[in-house]
Amino acid sequence: MGYQYFTAREKMKHDKKQKLLDQRYLKMAMIWSQNSYCKRRQVGALIVKEKMIISDGYNGTPSGFENICEDENNQTKPYVLHAEANAITKVAKSGNSSEGSTLYVTSSPCLECSKLIIQAGIIRVVFTESYRLEDGINLLKRANIEVKQVELETLEDE
């Protein structure tokens, strides 16, 4: 895809349309997060390329494991996969490419997921809630990946 030159008016129209798309995909990721069996925190992710959802994921245990994310002390089990990791491995398994795509996720990525995002060729990450640590976001920015936090608006606001 080559460079696109916009007039100021076209850029405003493009930015407004992108903001609307970001809101809609984040709402879909929020709905997808409800599939998670995790009690402490439910996170959803979508990978979108050329306005098509090419993968999705939510946090949970690996395939074939019991759907219980927390131990008896309410701590997250060490083998629970994050939503971003699930979406990235799912798209890899499908044979599709996430090169040049956008990741929509309900919580900002951790450091480990940020490494996967970089390696997967994702060029943009849009999220709603901030994770307690910012090292993942800082790594994405260092890799020149566009990172955007978006506050979800209600349907009436659209």
N, C-alpha and C positions, 0 to 999 in steps of 0.2 A: 504494500500500500504506500503510495507516494505522499508527499506533503500536500496538505490542503490549505488553501489560502481563503480566509473568510473576511468579509467586510465586518464591521463592528456589529451591524444588525444581524448578520448571519451567525456570528459567534455567539451573540446573546441567545438566539433561537436554538442553536446547537447545545449551549450550556444548559438551557432550561429543559430541553429534551433529555439530556444526559442525567440531569438531576432527577427527573421523573423516573427514568429507567433505573437509576441507582436505588431510589426509594422502593420501587416495585420488586426488584430482585432481592433487596434486603428483607422485605416483608415475606417473600417466598422462603428465604433462608431461615427466617424466624419460625415460620410454620414448619419447615423441615426439621428444625431443632426439636420439635415436639415428638419426633420419632425416637429420640434418645431415651434410654432407660436410666440414665444417670440422674440421681436425686439432687446432688449438690449444685449442679450447673448443667444446663442443656444448651448445646451450641450446634448451629447448623451452618452449612457452607454450600455454595453453588459456584461452579466454574462456568463462565459465560464467554463464548467466542463468537464474534460476528452476530450478536443478538440471539444466539442459540445456547441453551443450557447443555453443556457437554458432559457435566458430571455433578454429582451432589454427594454430600456426606453429613454425618452428624457424629458426635462423640459417643463412643461405646467400646465394648470389648471386641476382640478379633472374631472373625467368623468361626462358628462352632463352639465358642465359649459361652458360659452362662451369661445372661443379660443382667449382671449385677456389677455396677461400676465401683461401689464403695465397699470397704471392708467393715468388720464389726465395730471399728472405731470411727466410722464415717469418713475415712480417708480414701481418696481415689486410689484404686489399685494401680500398680506401676505399669501394667500392660494395657491400660485403657488408651485407645487411639483418639486423637483429637479430630474434630470435624474436617479440618483442612487436610490432614494426612489421609483420612478416609477418601475424600474427594479426589486427591491427587493420585493415590494408588488405584482408585477405581478407573480413572481416565486412562492411566497407564495400562492397566489390564485390558481395557477395551480396544487398545490399539490406536486410539485417537491421540492427537497432540494438543497439549495445553499451551504451546508456544504462542505468545501474543495475546493471551486471554486475560480476563479479569476474574479475580476471586472475590466473591461476596461472602462475608462471614459475620456472624452475630457478635463475635468477640475478637479483639485484636490478636494477631498470631503471637505465639511464644517464639523463643529463639529457635527451637528445633523445627517447628513448622515453617518458620521463615527460611531456613536453609532449604527445605523441600520446595518452597515456593520459588526461590531463586533458581534452583536446579530444574524445575518444571517449565521454566520459560514464561511464567506469569509476569505480566508487565504492570498490573494495576491491582491494588488491594483496597477494597471498600469494606468498612466495618462500622458497627454501632457502638458497642461497649468497649471500654479500655480494659485490657488485662492488667493485673496488678504490677507486672514488670514491663518496662518499655524496651528491653534489649532486642526483642524480635522486630519491633517497628524501626528501631535505629539501624538494624542490619539491613532491612529492606530499603531504607532510604540510602544507605551507603552503596547499595547495589543499583541505585537509580531506578528503583521501582516506585511508581506513583502510589502514595498511601493517602487515603482519604477517610476521615471519620465523618459519618453522616448520622444526624439525629433523625430517628424515624418520626414522620408526621402521620397524623391520623388520616384516614381516607377522606374526611370532610375537607382537609386542608388542600387536597389536590385540585 
